[in-house]
């Protein structure tokens, strides 16, 4: 089975610029990105806890879509509005090209708990915890593994001042905040070195069945 590509992005926003950020994302950026061949859907989140105010990800047909000419042309030729957003509004950017290693369950809830790792763990360990959590029929989740390759920074990254990377990510969807916060506590026990946050879904565009 072909592994999906994931573009995982965590960021903060310059003080007082949330309306500008959200307007750009909903009014231009999501549709622009999903116009790239091979992009399937994008989903946006806002934090209830954790170190990043916003989290969004895109799913692509394969990880290679995220190094395709069509996509690289886009990130190296940002729109005027994107130039302002990238240079003035984005803060503490963490952006990583990943592959979806595993998905368990079918729930697409309104709440998401995310554990991200700067150093890789044994995928079997991540899978064991995810299987435990997804035994609950109201929970589903995914394991993402970095698929970054050495490359020159894009024009968008240059405007942001450089991006941090992750090695892995464990994403768990739940239906409500109480369950998501319980999952966060379980992940903190299992992975004390992880950066863990609870997010609410704020927007979605595209085919989430992928």
Buried (B, 14 or more C-beta within 10 A) or exposed (E): EEBBBBBBBBBBBEEEBBEBBBEBBBEBBBEBBBEBEBBBBBBBBBBBEBEBBBBBBBBBBBBBBBBBEEBBEBBBEBEEBBEBBBBEBBBBBBBBBBBBBBBBBEBBBBBBBBBBBEEEBEEEEBBEBBEEBBEBEEBBBBBBBBBBEEEEBBBBBBBBEEBEEBBBBBBBBBBEEEBBBBBBEBBEEBBEEBBBBBBBBBBEBBEEEE
